């Protein structure tokens, strides 16, 4: 194997290590986020508030799109990602209300 291929493999391994660390950060961050939304769901259920808040969701989507643009991330991807999370959160909130 040539020195250039060996060096490319080393650089690839560094990138992959970085990706693995970032994946861990994402998972732990999502875990913290869902812990907060679970608390919100319990509060909403306790006070008979609706499981979703379309105005807040729209505000959050717009905010995330702006953040995505500033982070050089495709805003459409960010929007889809947040909508997926919001749907999961709403399902959790509905579960709290069924208890």
N, C-alpha and C positions, 0 to 999 in steps of 0.2 A: 504494500500500500504506500502511496506517495505521501510525502510530508504535507502537501496541500490537502489531500483527502483526510489525513489524520487530523489536521488542524480544523477542517470543516466539521468533522465529527465532534471534536471538542467544543466548538462553538455551538453546534446543535444541542449538545448535552447541556450547556449553560442555559440556552434558551428554554429547553424543556424543564430544567430545574426551576427557572423563574416562573414558567407557566404553572408548574405544580404548586409553587408557593402562592401564586395569585389565585389559583383554584381553591386552595385552602382558605384564603382570606374571604373569597366570595361565599363559600359554604358557611363559615362561621358568622359572617356578616348577615347572611340570610337567616341563619338561626336566631341571631339577636333581633332582627327585624320581625320575624314571626313571633318571637316571645312578646314583643311590644303589641303586635296586632292581636295576639290572643288576649292580652289584658284589655285591649280596647273592646274586643268581642264580648268579653265577660261583662264589662261595664255597660255596653249597649244592651245586652240581654237583661241585666239587672234593672235598668231604667226604661226598658221597652222601647229602645231607639231602633230605627231601621238598620238592617245589616249593611246597607251600602249608603254612600253619600256621593251622589253623582257630581255635585259641585266640587267637592274636595278632590275627587278622582280626576276631573278635568284640569283642575289647578295643578295637581301633581304630575299629570302627563305633560302639560306645558312646561313645567319646571324641569322635568327630566329631559325633555327634548332640548331645552336650552343648555342644560349641563352636558348632554351628549355632544352638542355642537362644539362646545368649548373644550371637550375632551377628545375631539377628533374621532368620535364614535358615530356611526350612522344613526341619526335621530329616529328613523323608522324602526330600526332594530330595538333601540331603547324603548320606544313606545310599545312595541309588541311585547317586550320583556315585562314592562311594568303592567300592562294590561293582563298578562298571564298571572302575575303576582296578585294583582287586585282581585281577579276571579277566585284565586285560591283563598285569599283572605275573606272574601264575602262568603264562600262556602263554610269556612271555619266559624264565621259570625253566625251564620244560619244554624249551625250545629249547636252553638251555645244557646240560641233562642229555643231550640227544640228540647233542651234539657229541663 
